[in-house]
């Protein structure tokens, strides 16, 4: 499972593999993964001239040419 990081300004900062939580997985009877801080399970869309920015609920596209 992947998690998608954002920085302190909430702009997309890369992805990482999540680690499985062995205790929670055993208790639940299925795999449970740990989500790192400042990350989400929702994958951003990468578009030319834009940078994804996390709103707390979804990724929005931020125009790189804005001043």
C-alpha positions in Angstrom: 0.0 0.0 0.0 1.2 3.5 -0.8 0.9 6.8 1.0 1.3 10.2 -0.6 3.3 12.8 1.4 2.7 16.6 1.5 5.0 19.2 3.0 4.2 21.9 5.6 2.5 24.0 2.9 0.5 20.9 1.9 2.1 20.6 -1.5 2.7 17.1 -2.8 6.2 15.8 -1.7 6.4 12.2 -2.9 5.2 8.7 -2.1 6.2 5.9 0.2 5.3 2.4 1.0 3.2 1.9 4.2 4.3 -0.5 6.9 1.9 -3.2 8.1 0.8 -2.9 11.8 1.3 -6.5 13.0 -0.8 -6.2 16.2 -3.7 -4.4 14.6 -3.6 -6.8 11.6 -3.7 -9.8 13.9 -6.6 -8.4 15.9 -8.6 -7.4 12.8 -7.9 -10.6 10.8 -6.7 -8.7 7.8 -3.8 -6.4 6.9 -3.9 -3.0 8.6 -1.3 -0.4 7.4 0.2 2.6 9.2 -0.1 5.9 7.4 2.8 8.3 8.1 2.3 11.8 9.4 1.6 14.4 6.7 0.4 11.7 4.3 -2.8 10.4 2.8 -3.9 7.2 1.0 -5.5 9.3 -1.8 -3.3 9.5 -4.9 -2.8 12.9 -6.5 -3.1 13.6 -10.2 0.1 15.0 -11.6 -0.5 17.5 -14.4 2.0 19.7 -16.3 2.3 23.3 -15.0 0.5 22.3 -11.8 1.4 21.0 -8.4 -1.1 19.0 -6.3 -2.0 20.6 -2.9 -3.8 18.6 -0.2 -6.9 20.4 1.3 -7.4 17.9 4.1 -10.0 16.1 2.1 -8.7 16.0 -1.5 -5.9 17.0 -3.8 -6.4 20.3 -5.7 -4.3 21.5 -8.6 -2.2 24.6 -7.9 -1.1 26.6 -10.9 2.7 26.9 -10.9 2.5 30.1 -12.9 0.5 32.0 -10.2 2.4 34.9 -8.7 
